[in-house]
Amino acid sequence: MVDPKTKEAAEDLLEALRPLDVRVQAMFGGYCWYVDEKVAGLVCDGRIFVKRSARDELLEGYAELAPAYPGATDTWRLPADALLTDPDRVRDVAEQVAASLPKRRRRRP
């Protein structure tokens, strides 16, 4: 079951990233978020994490590397107030990170 602060953070992220093609999917007690059908990050424990990519320089000095959950590899954890104080930056980062990621391969039936 997803805790209320994580659900609220995921809903806030969806709102902040509009008009990008964005969606979230509940998994692992948190949410996985997608931009243009590419996994761009996670929302866990009420915090937003961005996948490491070729665009890491956009997050250096702004976000910190931390695991989204115990045992996970480090990803970029956005500042707790990022959606309130800098939604345009979050949207730009999400768009650029997704653009740098490879397209998802379709599974064979």
Secondary structure, DSSP 8 states (H G I E B T S, - for coil): ---HHHHHHHHHHHHHHTTS-EEEEEETTEEEEEETTEEEEEEETTEEEE---TTGGGTBTTBEEEESSTT--EEEE--TTHHHH-HHHHHHHHHHHHHHS--------
